[in-house]
Amino acid sequence: MDVPSWQDAKFGGKIRVARWLVEVVGEGKPFTKTALREAFPGVAQIDRRMRDLREAGWVIFTSREDPSLNSNEHRFVKQGEPVWVPGKVKPKTKSSLTVTQRTEAMKADNYLCRSCGVGAGEAYGEGLGAAQLDIARRQVKLADGSTTTQLVTECNRCRVGNRGDEADLSALLAKVASLGPIERKVLAQWVEADQRTYSILETLWGTYRTLPAEARAAFKQAVLGESK
């Protein structure tokens, strides 16, 4: 069949939005909600028709997945199935999380991003805005070799960086088994507290590395002088 034009009103909203993204926006480019609505005046729920494309494998980011976008912007990342071809797209089973699932997952994760530790609404710093928490699905390879999908809390910035990652639990457990008694005890304390605690030596070393050259030299002299 001929590829339809996004301006051809005899096609449905989802098909027209798909063609508009391909013909007008282009992969990798941002666009605004305002531009989308202006392109389809009078078409009801055009935003929803755009979101429906995700079920056909179209990747469209919001500011939640791409922090460089503002709340009025999206980014057309990648084209999915050609929804304008009859029978090409098969309906997908709904996989949305329930409110209960989301709440239980965040509670289990102490309402923190498990990748960077930021809490909801906390500032990233460096002008990167405030964190938004969401639930991601993560593939986990279990100790028996099987793979399962588990839920984890992540912030909008880490979700982008961790997309598609798989956690290898079996490899982690093997490394734990190789630890000596002292290392294992320290790790157990961190796990119990759900945070890493730093020794005085680690704190001093971290601070030393941030000092200007002259201050580092004075610090070095003091340490080496006392150690002799």
ABEGO torsion letter per residue (X at the ends): XBBBBAABAABBAAAAAAAAAAAAAEBGBBBBAAAAAAABBGBBGAAAAAAAAAAAGBBBBBAAABAABBAABBBBABBBBBAABBGABBBBBBABBBAAAAAAAAAAAGGBBAAAGBBBGBBAEGGAEBBBBBBBBBBBBBAAGBBBBBBBBBBAAAAAAABGBBBBAAAAAAAAAABBAAAAAAAAAAAAAGBBBBBAAAAAAAAAAABBAAAAAAAAAAAAAAAX
